[in-house]
Amino acid sequence: RNLCTLAGGVDKKTFRKWAWLFVDAIGCLEPAVIIWENRLVQDEGNDCTTSLDGADFRVPESGRKFWSHKYKKSGFRYEVGLCIKTGWIVWLNGPYECGSWPDISIFRNCVLSFLGENERVEADDGYIGEAPEFVKCPKSMGNPEETEFMQQRVRNRQETVNKRMKNWGALKQVWRHRFDGHGDVFRAVAVITQISIENGEPLFQCGYRDPPYDREDSDNEMSSGSEFGSDQESDNSDDLSYDTP
């Protein structure tokens, strides 16, 4: 109702018609804004240039194939990838039915074939089936203990992006529109989120590099606030909620 008023007092049907046009237009910017090759920005030769995780979003109850283990209810799942060095969103994939597509199956279905020679991604243990060849995760064979804090910070930043996307009412609440429109809204929100990251609302930085380490250098990097920054956002912008009619 408030948005209809801001739009000049139009009725809800008219507002929704134009809202979907804007959603489609913003979503069409994805190829120009969310670019896979941008994972190599500031590349220092690390084998992991990208962090990857699945993000679940609620939909009306739709049976077992949509079952989300996170919500214990139905949902769509998307795969989101960030450049480790910059925090930029560089990869989107989905939607997938949560119950039919665990994270590792989505990984194998697409992004795996886009990795370069000897390239891996940083991810959680849901991807351990492709570790250590294609994934670096906490419980994978040979994962160095001294890198666990560094890796955890990278995974924490993934959750920050998910939180920003869920500030938008359409993704925070149970989806109440046609199912084939969910991906359009998700991509529009992802495009806006990436533009905001590049233009004044960056994510916290993560010091990240491959071993081996000097013991002294490792201790300094793992404890340095200037290297790793803070896990917290610099302001309260992520407490805002952008509701849709």
Secondary structure, DSSP 8 states (H G I E B T S, - for coil): -HHHHHTTS--HHHHHHHHHHHHHHHHTTHHHHS-GGGGGTT--S-SEEEEEEEEEEE-S---GGGEETTTTEEEEEEEEEEETTT--EEEEEEEEETTT--HHHHHHHTGGGG--TT-EEE--GGGGGGTTTTEE-TTSTT--GGGHHHHHHHHHHHHHHHHHHTTBHHHHS---S-GGGHHHHHHHHHHHHHHHHHTT----------S---HHHHHHHHH-HHHH--SS-SSSGGG--B---
